[in-house]
Amino acid sequence: MLIVKKFGGTSVGDKERIFNVARRIAEDYKKGHELVVVLSAMGKQTDILIQMAKDINPNPSKRELDMLLTTGEQVSVALMAMALDVLGVPAISLNAFQVAMHTTSVYGNARLKRIDTDRIRNELQNRRVVLVTGFQGVNKFEDYTTLGRGGSDTTAVALAAALHADMCEIYTDVDGVYSADPRIVKNAIKLNEITYDEMLELASLGAGVLHNRSVEMAKKYGVQLVVRSSMNENEGTIVKEAVNMEKMLVSGVAADKNAARIAVIGLEDQPGVAFKLFHHLARHNINVDIILQSIGRDGTKDISFTVKEDDLDEAVATIERHRESIKYQKLDIEKGVAKVSIVGAGMMSNAGVAAKMFEALYDVGVNIKMISTSEIRVTVLIDESQVEKAMNAVHDKFFPTQMN
Amino acid sequence: MLIVKKFGGTSVGDKERIFNVARRIAEDYKKGHELVVVLSAMGKQTDILIQMAKDINPNPSKRELDMLLTTGEQVSVALMAMALDVLGVPAISLNAFQVAMHTTSVYGNARLKRIDTDRIRNELQNRRVVLVTGFQGVNKFEDYTTLGRGGSDTTAVALAAALHADMCEIYTDVDGVYSADPRIVKNAIKLNEITYDEMLELASLGAGVLHNRSVEMAKKYGVQLVVRSSMNENEGTIVKEAVNMEKMLVSGVAADKNAARIAVIGLEDQPGVAFKLFHHLARHNINVDIILQSIGRDGTKDISFTVKEDDLDEAVATIERHRESIKYQKLDIEKGVAKVSIVGAGMMSNAGVAAKMFEALYDVGVNIKMISTSEIRVTVLIDESQVEKAMNAVHDKFFPTQMN
């Protein structure tokens, strides 16, 4: 099998961890697999380099910052090659120039465009483990670029797609994808399988094991992803297109506490009102989430929506600045709210899933402030203080306690 | 003017020093010069990286070691670009791939073969300062290589040659090239000019401001070198082909304490004896210096020569191992000896220079053990304990105390 593996910065943070990863690679190599391994910079090295840059120049050029940061992964792959050599496994490290990983021009947040696979294929044919720097690329000016948040995951998935790999394993510090955050929901279970779409909904809801970009790319190119722990041999979670027929209705419960609600009250009941309101917010890069429109008094209407709590002040200031064009009577804001969601591909063909969630919340006395649904997701806005109670109740409803 | 400047690791060791260098570059930039600046890795970074490698693998692959080490200069050039930006000077950093600097294949000790100058010329035309990583290149496999000791000086001289630069300035922690080591000879004076050949003799004798490879390359391509301090604005020493007519006979006095003498006594007086002896030593990479052959007793002959004191044990072991083929009566070795040399292009056309040196040594009671001469150099082997006295005496003979 041709397997692409990706290890994050924590997994290669020091000598001992480097050898832990090297031993894992050596095991698979000795089974006869062809291995391409993507590594991040060691531990906090990227943060350290950013701090060095800011110390010199508080607002460093993004081009030069990428030139600086790309050294981090190069150190990781070179040291890993040396560690594999100690274990008797032939390996070769390659940076973005050597692969080459072609990206768009944007420094600091480039997109991968094309990957040359000749060099990697040659090295694999020579029975070498190929170690590739994650997070980085080269643009048309022959300059280094970086891929932004979750960049190394994206590198791994893109390599798996370009090489038509049999599998792309993403190693993290957890055993896989869980039905809910185990720190909040005591009965949370590790999922064996999940679809790309479910994973995308969960990632955007703050489950945060994989970055959306890498999941989107895996879905687009049909790359079979496996999320598993670098600390143990457990099987992890497979992320793929279709899952078993006997699949659960709901694959996960997620919460997002970074939320606030804004109600714009007493808007004129005319076409274009909603457009004006959200146009102004979009121009300030404020992402709006659940939107609810209702009839108000005296022929007016009200629009409520949620934003990230971090964006609340700017959202309010933006709306007030455009009061004359938007035309409303007053604003009502609410902090201390949170979103709780259930996600599951099974919902599409099953009525009553939302109702089952609402029932679970009613049973424990949680009041629902707003509701939003997609084909594979139901989200409710509730009081932040009730998140834990709500998540456990909803989770237990869909995942009846298993025999242990 | 198009000027190539090279700053070593100490000159960019921390934020303050980086800005010192940046201010120097900014001054020359504002005078309208075109600037290409070669930087080494910060401070002891190369040593730190080597230690990291050895900690993982006591005998790391040279290919992977180069992959690791080349990150050092990349950090330096990126940070310098950020510092210049703070000073309002547009700059761009380039690594060996981006330039590109083509070298031979040998990892750890590659030779520069060819430098592409298109990218650098384009950036200079856009009025940018071009910051280039020293010490590194790319070989035909598209792998990083490093240039070995003195590598960044070589990078600078090679760039000056390829770009037909008007000058190549090598910044160090001393004011330039001195007539003798100021720590030993109190009347040592800074030279304003020196020829390539004199510089080569001085460098090989341990004056050590510039590595021989860079001086040889400067001579070959007629690059005008300037050695000057990064700490002050003093003019430094110009290294070039011909110097002023009124030039001094002798440009410098140098000493090398890393010497030992071996006498091979009682060799057969036949052809091929010297060949056999030095052939065995050469096969063990032992460099032999002053060689003296004399008639011994009973129709035999003796050959004396000096080696580096570090190589003494291996040289003796090598000779003893081949005793049967070399055929000699006994070995006599002497440690605690040193070479003192005078160097000067003026010697060639001036008889009596060597005699003047011997006179100076006689005046202070220094016994000469061996003598070796080239067209521009006279070297004597003396007792190590007398080096200081000898150097001062010889120096004062050729550089009568100046009015201060």
Chai-1 contact restraints between the chains, C-beta under 6 A:
chainA,res_idxA,chainB,res_idxB,connection_type,confidence,min_distance_angstrom,max_distance_angstrom,comment,restraint_id
A,K15,B,D55,contact,1.0,0.0,6.0,A-B,restraint_1
A,A53,B,M82,contact,1.0,0.0,6.0,A-B,restraint_2
A,D55,B,K15,contact,1.0,0.0,6.0,A-B,restraint_3
A,I56,B,L79,contact,1.0,0.0,6.0,A-B,restraint_4
A,I56,B,M82,contact,1.0,0.0,6.0,A-B,restraint_5
A,I56,B,A83,contact,1.0,0.0,6.0,A-B,restraint_6
A,N57,B,M82,contact,1.0,0.0,6.0,A-B,restraint_7
A,N57,B,D85,contact,1.0,0.0,6.0,A-B,restraint_8
A,N57,B,V86,contact,1.0,0.0,6.0,A-B,restraint_9
A,P60,B,M82,contact,1.0,0.0,6.0,A-B,restraint_10
A,S61,B,D85,contact,1.0,0.0,6.0,A-B,restraint_11
A,E64,B,A78,contact,1.0,0.0,6.0,A-B,restraint_12
A,E64,B,A81,contact,1.0,0.0,6.0,A-B,restraint_13
A,E64,B,M82,contact,1.0,0.0,6.0,A-B,restraint_14
A,M67,B,A78,contact,1.0,0.0,6.0,A-B,restraint_15
A,M67,B,S93,contact,1.0,0.0,6.0,A-B,restraint_16
A,L68,B,A78,contact,1.0,0.0,6.0,A-B,restraint_17
A,T71,B,T71,contact,1.0,0.0,6.0,A-B,restraint_18
A,T71,B,Q74,contact,1.0,0.0,6.0,A-B,restraint_19
A,T71,B,V75,contact,1.0,0.0,6.0,A-B,restraint_20
A,Q74,B,T71,contact,1.0,0.0,6.0,A-B,restraint_21
A,V75,B,T71,contact,1.0,0.0,6.0,A-B,restraint_22
A,A78,B,E64,contact,1.0,0.0,6.0,A-B,restraint_23
A,A78,B,M67,contact,1.0,0.0,6.0,A-B,restraint_24
A,A78,B,L68,contact,1.0,0.0,6.0,A-B,restraint_25
A,L79,B,I56,contact,1.0,0.0,6.0,A-B,restraint_26
A,A81,B,E64,contact,1.0,0.0,6.0,A-B,restraint_27
A,M82,B,A53,contact,1.0,0.0,6.0,A-B,restraint_28
A,M82,B,I56,contact,1.0,0.0,6.0,A-B,restraint_29
A,M82,B,N57,contact,1.0,0.0,6.0,A-B,restraint_30
A,M82,B,P60,contact,1.0,0.0,6.0,A-B,restraint_31
A,M82,B,E64,contact,1.0,0.0,6.0,A-B,restraint_32
A,A83,B,I56,contact,1.0,0.0,6.0,A-B,restraint_33
A,D85,B,N57,contact,1.0,0.0,6.0,A-B,restraint_34
A,D85,B,S61,contact,1.0,0.0,6.0,A-B,restraint_35
A,V86,B,N57,contact,1.0,0.0,6.0,A-B,restraint_36
A,S93,B,M67,contact,1.0,0.0,6.0,A-B,restraint_37
A,F97,B,F97,contact,1.0,0.0,6.0,A-B,restraint_38
A,Q98,B,E142,contact,1.0,0.0,6.0,A-B,restraint_39
A,E142,B,Q98,contact,1.0,0.0,6.0,A-B,restraint_40
